[in-house]
Amino acid sequence: MSVSSLRRLTAVAVITAAALGAVALPAAAADHHHGGHHQAAVYISGVQYDSPGRDDRSNRSLNKEWVEITNSTRRAVTLDGWTLADEDGHTYTFDHYRLAGRATVRVHTGIGRDTRTDLFQDRRAYVWNNDHDTATLRNDHGRFVDDASWGHHGGHRH
């Protein structure tokens, strides 16, 4: 194989990897800001704040609005008493939930049956604003763990 063929194959592989990485992101993914941490053990790893399709407040649409929480450590973390809140004070409190090591849980806005990988806030209205908002994760002592913001012009707040 010639050097130019090898370079062409490498370029195609890099472009393909970049394209696949872009496809894996939610369409309305939040700009992620770790609150001064390089990477916290438990952090907000994704937000889908603008549910795809019409915002018709159907349970299906509400459940397409979600926040993902990831545990990057090997050990399970008990999230009992932890909270996930928006700027307007809508707060979801984790209850009897243990996030396995190297696992992610998706917290949906609407109504559903909680599983190991999906939790439901059981709300009948949207939580996350489409134009701008901040999702804030706090531990059971009320201490800041992480946040993710989108649509903000100017300063980032905690």
C-alpha positions as CSV (number, residue, x, y, z in Angstrom):
1,M,0.0,0.0,0.0
2,S,1.4,3.4,-0.9
3,V,1.9,6.2,1.6
4,S,-0.8,8.4,-0.1
5,S,-3.3,5.5,0.0
6,L,-2.5,5.0,3.7
7,R,-2.9,8.7,4.4
8,R,-6.3,8.7,2.5
9,L,-7.5,5.7,4.6
10,T,-6.4,7.4,7.8
11,A,-8.2,10.7,6.8
12,V,-11.4,8.7,6.0
13,A,-11.2,6.9,9.4
14,V,-10.7,10.3,11.2
15,I,-13.7,11.9,9.4
16,T,-15.9,8.8,10.0
17,A,-15.0,8.8,13.7
18,A,-15.8,12.5,14.0
19,A,-19.1,12.1,12.2
20,L,-20.1,9.2,14.4
21,G,-19.2,11.2,17.5
22,A,-21.3,14.1,16.3
23,V,-24.3,11.8,15.6
24,A,-24.1,10.4,19.2
25,L,-24.8,13.8,20.7
26,P,-28.4,14.8,21.5
27,A,-29.8,17.4,19.0
28,A,-30.3,19.9,21.8
29,A,-27.4,19.0,24.0
30,A,-26.4,21.4,26.7
31,D,-23.0,23.2,26.9
32,H,-21.4,21.3,29.8
33,H,-19.7,23.2,32.6
34,H,-18.1,21.2,35.3
35,G,-18.1,23.4,38.4
36,G,-14.4,23.8,38.6
37,H,-13.7,20.1,38.5
38,H,-11.7,18.3,35.9
39,Q,-14.2,15.5,36.2
40,A,-16.3,14.8,39.2
41,A,-17.0,11.2,40.2
42,V,-20.7,11.8,39.5
43,Y,-21.6,14.4,36.9
44,I,-24.2,15.6,34.4
45,S,-23.2,13.9,31.2
46,G,-26.0,15.0,28.9
47,V,-29.2,17.0,28.7
48,Q,-32.0,16.9,26.1
49,Y,-33.9,20.0,27.0
50,D,-35.9,20.5,23.9
51,S,-37.8,17.3,23.3
52,P,-37.8,16.3,19.6
53,G,-41.1,16.9,17.8
54,R,-44.0,19.1,18.9
55,D,-44.1,20.3,22.5
56,D,-47.6,19.0,23.1
57,R,-47.1,18.1,26.8
58,S,-47.9,14.5,26.0
59,N,-46.2,12.0,28.3
60,R,-44.2,10.7,25.3
61,S,-42.9,14.2,24.6
62,L,-42.2,14.9,28.3
63,N,-40.1,11.8,28.5
64,K,-38.0,12.8,25.5
65,E,-36.8,15.7,27.8
66,W,-34.1,14.3,30.1
67,V,-30.9,14.8,32.0
68,E,-28.2,12.1,32.2
69,I,-26.1,11.5,35.4
70,T,-23.0,9.4,35.1
71,N,-20.8,7.8,37.8
72,S,-17.3,7.6,36.4
73,T,-15.9,5.6,39.4
74,R,-15.9,1.8,39.8
75,R,-17.9,1.9,43.0
76,A,-21.7,2.4,43.1
77,V,-22.9,5.7,44.6
78,T,-26.1,6.0,46.6
79,L,-28.0,9.1,45.3
80,D,-30.7,9.1,48.0
81,G,-31.5,12.7,48.9
82,W,-29.5,14.1,45.9
83,T,-31.4,16.7,43.9
84,L,-31.6,17.8,40.2
85,A,-33.0,21.3,39.8
86,D,-33.6,23.9,37.1
87,E,-33.2,27.7,37.5
88,D,-36.9,28.1,38.4
89,G,-36.6,25.8,41.4
90,H,-38.3,22.7,39.9
91,T,-36.5,20.0,41.9
92,Y,-36.3,16.2,41.5
93,T,-35.1,14.3,44.6
94,F,-33.5,10.9,44.1
95,D,-35.2,8.3,46.3
96,H,-33.8,4.8,47.0
97,Y,-31.6,4.9,44.0
98,R,-28.0,3.5,43.7
99,L,-26.0,4.4,40.5
100,A,-23.7,1.5,39.6
101,G,-20.0,2.1,38.9
102,R,-19.3,3.3,35.4
103,A,-23.0,3.7,34.7
104,T,-25.4,6.4,33.6
105,V,-29.0,7.0,34.5
106,R,-31.4,9.1,32.4
107,V,-33.9,11.2,34.4
108,H,-37.0,11.8,32.3
109,T,-39.5,14.6,33.0
110,G,-42.7,12.7,32.4
111,I,-44.4,9.7,34.0
112,G,-42.9,6.2,33.8
113,R,-41.7,3.1,35.7
114,D,-38.2,3.6,37.3
115,T,-35.6,1.2,36.2
116,R,-31.8,0.9,36.8
117,T,-31.1,3.1,33.7
118,D,-34.2,5.3,33.6
119,L,-35.9,7.4,36.3
120,F,-39.0,9.5,35.9
121,Q,-39.9,12.8,37.6
122,D,-43.6,12.0,37.1
123,R,-44.4,15.6,35.9
124,R,-47.2,16.7,33.6
125,A,-45.3,19.8,32.4
126,Y,-41.9,20.5,30.9
127,V,-39.0,21.4,33.3
128,W,-36.1,22.5,31.2
129,N,-36.5,25.7,29.2
130,N,-35.7,25.4,25.5
131,D,-34.1,28.9,25.2
132,H,-31.9,28.9,28.3
133,D,-31.6,27.1,31.7
134,T,-29.2,25.4,34.1
135,A,-29.5,21.8,35.4
136,T,-27.9,21.7,38.8
137,L,-27.0,18.5,40.7
138,R,-26.5,18.6,44.5
139,N,-25.7,15.9,46.9
140,D,-27.7,14.8,50.0
141,H,-26.1,17.6,52.0
142,G,-27.2,20.2,49.5
143,R,-23.6,20.7,48.3
144,F,-23.0,21.6,44.6
145,V,-21.8,18.6,42.6
146,D,-22.2,19.7,38.9
147,D,-24.2,21.7,36.5
148,A,-24.9,22.1,32.8
149,S,-26.2,25.3,31.1
150,W,-27.5,26.2,27.7
151,G,-28.5,29.4,25.9
152,H,-26.9,31.7,28.4
153,H,-25.4,34.9,27.1
154,G,-22.8,36.3,29.4
155,G,-21.8,35.0,32.8
156,H,-22.4,31.4,33.9
157,R,-24.0,31.0,37.3
158,H,-24.0,28.3,39.9
